[in-house]
């Protein structure tokens, strides 16, 4: 028997899981019976190291699993897997077990961006967001991430008359789900003639590609000669193009067109073929939070939902991701928030620029978000009891309530959260005792709790948590003996106990780091 009054050295070697077979820049593509296209390979980085990736596409939806790497590494997604529009999303990192087993949730988060031309990389440095004593190195090579977006699956293109030289104008339309990306160009076009003298459609967008509402876009054209050659002045004029739900593409007359001869132009735009019911919910949020000066692209009927700041959708236009960390949210979320039935991640807490939201309340029926996997409310001053009803969020994987004013007993009903991997309750007002029922949580990997209102003893039953890696329970009123059964927690790597505990544990495996105070000694060990 050995007391745990001093820190022991952590000896944990995390080994990357190779996601695909092959050598330098090798790839493999296949289609299974369900219609899922798979593209996998190994990308050789400039420093000679390899990064593996697996891309799966079913319909318009793409799921990418890969090791993060810096922008300068030059990884570009192959065609057929690139997003319809720029994707900017928070994701969480996973680490591989040292024995090559199933990966587990780390304490490193990333903000990633994927461009429509296939460029992929960090939008910001890796962010450690759990506990200062548990941080891993920034950009740790063992990190793996999974991201989702949608891509184009249909294309239409052709020519249109411009009355200067027939078939000089061109259009190209690509579609993924309810979203259309359009590119229109013309070398010499008599824009004023089409808008004022002879206002007829340039062409008609094919069925299936037409916008659900009228779309009007500003276009910058450059003055050219009738044959398309440059004029000496190269004067620029701004005009507007309108696309109606019937598919008619027309120029819009305006005083800015006075005296215009021929203009050459090229522009790209996007629209939706069907309006998502989730648009109403986000408009309710805009009204409730009074964020017109921050979310200036929210609420515009002709702006696709996917292009609203901090919003990610699936190919059907349903909101799946919200990244509104640190933008100034305040007050209550509207009751309609619980209508976001496809929402999987909601990052509503502390921002990457050291700014916080000020939410004070959530809808009482938040448990209706059956698909929710990540809920981050870090640092919001929400003053409410921990809701037992959240036990119905069966798909929840990560719950971050750090620095909130959530209080009251830890709900024993949360034992039903069978997919929960990370629970952060640092600096909250949780009270009562540690629920013995949580010992049956099969997926929990990281549990962090600090609260002076927490008491009782350590539950013997928690030794049965099969995947628990990090357990940090400090600065509370927990007393009593250390459960002997805790020596049998099979995958524990870090255990931090700073409470008035007594007794000792049998010898641990050398890969466990233990930090404790009040166990056989009143000395306060230093943080690792």
Long-range contacts (C-beta under 8 A, 24 or more apart in sequence): 1-504, 1-505, 1-506, 1-507, 2-504, 2-505, 2-506, 2-507, 3-504, 3-519, 3-520, 3-521, 4-482, 4-495, 4-497, 4-504, 4-505, 4-508, 4-514, 4-516, 4-519, 5-516, 5-517, 5-519, 5-520, 5-521, 5-523, 5-525, 6-525, 7-513, 7-514, 7-515, 7-525, 7-526, 7-528, 8-508, 8-510, 8-512, 8-513, 8-514, 9-510, 9-513, 10-493, 10-494, 10-511, 10-512, 10-513, 10-528, 11-510, 11-511, 12-98, 12-493, 12-511, 13-98, 14-95, 14-96, 14-97, 14-98, 14-140, 14-142, 15-96, 15-97, 15-98, 15-100, 15-142, 16-52, 16-67, 16-96, 16-141, 16-142, 16-144, 17-96, 17-100, 17-103, 17-144, 18-52, 19-52, 19-53, 19-54, 19-65, 19-66, 19-67, 19-144, 20-52, 20-53, 20-54, 24-50, 27-78, 34-58, 35-59, 37-80, 39-78, 39-80, 39-81, 43-69, 43-73, 43-75, 45-69, 45-73, 46-72, 46-73, 46-74, 49-141, 51-75, 55-81, 57-81, 57-151, 59-153, 59-177, 59-315, 60-150, 60-151, 60-152, 60-153, 60-176, 60-177, 60-315, 61-148, 61-149, 61-150, 61-314, 61-315, 62-148, 62-149, 62-150, 62-151, 63-146, 63-147, 63-148, 64-146, 64-147, 64-148, 64-149, 65-144, 65-145, 65-146, 66-144, 66-145, 67-141, 67-143, 67-144, 67-145, 68-93, 68-110, 68-112, 68-122, 68-126, 68-139, 68-143, 68-144, 68-145, 69-121, 70-121, 70-122, 70-139, 71-119, 71-121, 71-122, 73-121, 75-119, 75-120, 75-121, 76-117, 76-118, 76-119, 76-120, 77-114, 77-118, 77-119, 77-120, 78-118, 79-118, 80-151, 81-118, 81-151, 82-114, 82-115, 82-116, 82-117, 82-118, 82-151, 83-114, 83-115, 83-116, 83-149, 83-150, 83-151, 84-116, 84-149, 84-150, 84-151, 84-152, 84-174, 84-176, 84-179, 84-181, 84-270, 84-306, 85-116, 85-179, 85-181, 85-270, 85-304, 85-306, 85-307, 86-113, 86-114, 86-115, 86-116, 87-112, 87-113, 87-114, 87-147, 87-149, 87-312, 88-112, 88-113, 88-123, 88-323, 89-113, 89-147, 89-312, 89-321, 89-323, 90-323, 90-325, 90-345, 90-347, 91-145, 91-146, 91-147, 92-145, 92-374, 92-398, 92-422, 93-126, 93-140, 93-143, 93-144, 93-145, 94-143, 94-144, 94-145, 94-146, 95-136, 95-140, 95-142, 95-143, 95-144, 96-142, 96-144, 97-491, 98-511, 103-144, 104-421, 104-445, 104-467, 104-469, 105-397, 105-398, 105-421, 105-422, 105-445, 105-446, 106-136, 106-140, 106-143, 107-131, 107-134, 107-135, 107-136, 107-446, 107-470, 108-136, 108-138, 108-140, 108-143, 110-143, 110-145, 111-323, 111-352, 112-145, 112-147, 114-147, 114-149, 116-181, 124-352, 127-352, 129-350, 129-378, 129-400, 130-402, 130-422, 130-424, 130-426, 130-446, 130-448, 131-426, 131-448, 131-472, 132-527, 133-472, 133-496, 133-515, 133-527, 133-528, 134-448, 134-470, 134-472, 134-494, 148-314, 148-320, 149-312, 150-176, 150-177, 150-179, 150-313, 150-314, 150-315, 151-176, 152-176, 152-181, 154-208, 154-209, 156-206, 156-209, 158-203, 160-202, 160-203, 160-249, 161-202, 162-186, 162-188, 162-189, 162-190, 162-194, 162-202, 163-189, 163-190, 163-193, 163-194, 163-198, 164-188, 164-189, 164-190, 164-226, 164-228, 164-262, 165-226, 165-227, 165-228, 168-228, 169-202, 169-203, 171-203, 171-249, 173-205, 173-206, 173-209, 175-208, 175-209, 175-273, 176-315, 177-314, 177-315, 177-316, 177-317, 178-272, 178-273, 178-274, 178-276, 178-315, 178-316, 178-317, 179-270, 179-271, 179-272, 179-273, 179-304, 179-306, 179-315, 179-317, 180-209, 180-211, 180-270, 180-271, 180-272, 180-273, 181-268, 181-269, 181-270, 182-243, 182-268, 182-269, 182-270, 182-271, 183-266, 183-267, 183-268, 184-241, 184-249, 184-265, 184-266, 184-267, 185-265, 185-266, 185-267, 186-263, 186-264, 186-265, 186-266, 187-224, 187-228, 187-264, 188-224, 188-225, 188-226, 188-227, 188-228, 188-262, 188-263, 188-264, 189-221, 189-262, 189-263, 189-264, 189-265, 190-261, 190-262, 191-221, 191-237, 191-239, 191-251, 191-257, 191-260, 191-262, 191-263, 192-253, 192-257, 192-258, 192-259, 192-260, 192-261, 194-250, 194-251, 195-239, 195-250, 195-251, 195-252, 195-253, 195-254, 195-257, 196-253, 196-257, 199-250, 199-251, 199-253, 200-250, 201-248, 201-249, 201-250, 202-249, 202-250, 202-251, 203-249, 204-246, 204-247, 204-248, 204-249, 205-243, 205-247, 205-248, 205-249, 206-247, 207-247, 208-273, 209-247, 209-273, 210-243, 210-245, 210-246, 210-247, 210-273, 211-243, 211-244, 211-245, 211-271, 211-272, 211-273, 211-302, 212-245, 212-271, 212-272, 212-273, 212-274, 212-275, 213-245, 213-271, 213-272, 213-275, 213-301, 213-302, 214-242, 214-243, 214-244, 214-245, 214-302, 215-242, 215-243, 215-269, 215-271, 215-302, 216-240, 216-241, 216-242, 216-243, 216-252, 216-302, 217-241, 217-243, 217-267, 217-269, 219-265, 219-267, 220-265, 220-267, 221-263, 221-264, 221-265, 222-263, 222-264, 222-265, 223-260, 223-261, 223-262, 223-263, 224-262, 224-263, 224-264, 225-261, 225-262, 226-261, 226-262, 228-262, 228-264, 237-263, 239-263, 241-267, 243-271, 270-304, 270-306, 270-307, 271-302, 271-304, 272-304, 272-305, 272-317, 274-317, 275-317, 276-305, 276-313, 276-316, 276-317, 276-318, 276-319, 277-318, 277-339, 278-305, 278-313, 278-317, 278-318, 278-319, 278-339, 278-340, 278-342, 279-305, 280-336, 281-319, 281-334, 281-336, 281-337, 281-339, 281-340, 282-308, 282-311, 282-319, 284-334, 284-336, 284-337, 285-333, 285-334, 285-337, 287-334, 288-331, 288-332, 288-333, 288-334, 289-328, 289-329, 289-330, 289-331, 290-330, 290-331, 291-327, 291-328, 291-329, 294-327, 294-328, 295-327, 312-345, 314-342, 318-342, 319-343, 320-344, 320-345, 321-345, 322-346, 322-347, 322-348, 323-347, 324-348, 324-357, 325-349, 325-350, 325-351, 325-352, 325-357, 325-376, 326-350, 326-351, 326-352, 326-353, 326-354, 326-355, 326-356, 326-357, 327-351, 327-355, 327-357, 328-355, 328-357, 328-358, 329-357, 329-358, 329-359, 329-380, 330-357, 330-358, 330-359, 330-360, 331-358, 331-359, 331-360, 331-361, 332-359, 332-360, 332-361, 332-362, 333-359, 333-361, 333-362, 333-363, 334-363, 335-363, 335-365, 337-362, 337-363, 337-366, 338-363, 338-365, 338-366, 338-368, 338-369, 339-368, 340-369, 341-368, 341-369, 341-370, 341-371, 342-371, 343-369, 343-371, 343-372, 344-371, 344-372, 344-373, 344-374, 344-395, 345-372, 345-373, 345-374, 346-372, 346-374, 346-375, 346-376, 347-374, 347-376, 348-375, 348-376, 348-377, 348-380, 349-376, 349-377, 349-378, 349-379, 349-380, 349-400, 349-402, 350-378, 350-379, 350-403, 356-380, 365-389, 366-390, 366-393, 367-391, 367-392, 367-393, 369-393, 370-394, 370-395, 371-395, 372-396, 373-397, 373-398, 373-419, 374-398, 375-399, 375-400, 376-400, 377-401, 377-404, 378-402, 378-403, 378-404, 378-424, 379-403, 379-404, 380-404, 381-405, 382-406, 383-407, 385-409, 386-410, 386-411, 386-430, 387-411, 388-412, 388-413, 388-414, 390-414, 390-417, 391-415, 391-416, 391-417, 392-416, 393-417, 394-418, 394-419, 395-419, 396-420, 397-421, 397-422, 397-443, 398-422, 399-423, 399-424, 400-424, 401-425, 401-428, 402-426, 402-427, 402-428, 402-448, 403-427, 403-428, 404-428, 405-429, 406-430, 407-431, 407-453, 408-432, 409-433, 410-434, 410-435, 410-438, 411-435, 412-436, 412-437, 412-438, 414-438, 414-441, 415-440, 415-441, 417-441, 418-442, 418-443, 419-443, 420-444, 421-445, 421-446, 421-467, 422-446, 422-447, 423-447, 423-448, 424-448, 425-449, 425-450, 425-451, 426-450, 426-472, 427-451, 429-453, 430-454, 431-455, 432-456, 433-457, 434-458, 434-459, 434-462, 434-473, 434-478, 435-459, 436-460, 436-461, 436-462, 437-461, 438-462, 438-465, 439-463, 439-464, 439-465, 440-464, 441-465, 442-466, 442-467, 443-467, 444-468, 445-469, 445-470, 446-470, 447-471, 447-472, 447-473, 448-472, 449-473, 449-474, 449-476, 450-474, 450-475, 450-476, 451-475, 451-476, 452-476, 452-477, 453-477, 454-478, 455-479, 456-480, 457-481, 458-482, 458-483, 458-486, 458-497, 458-501, 459-483, 460-485, 460-486, 462-486, 462-489, 463-487, 463-488, 463-489, 465-489, 466-490, 466-491, 467-491, 468-492, 469-493, 469-494, 470-494, 471-495, 471-496, 472-496, 473-497, 473-499, 474-498, 474-499, 475-499, 482-519, 498-524
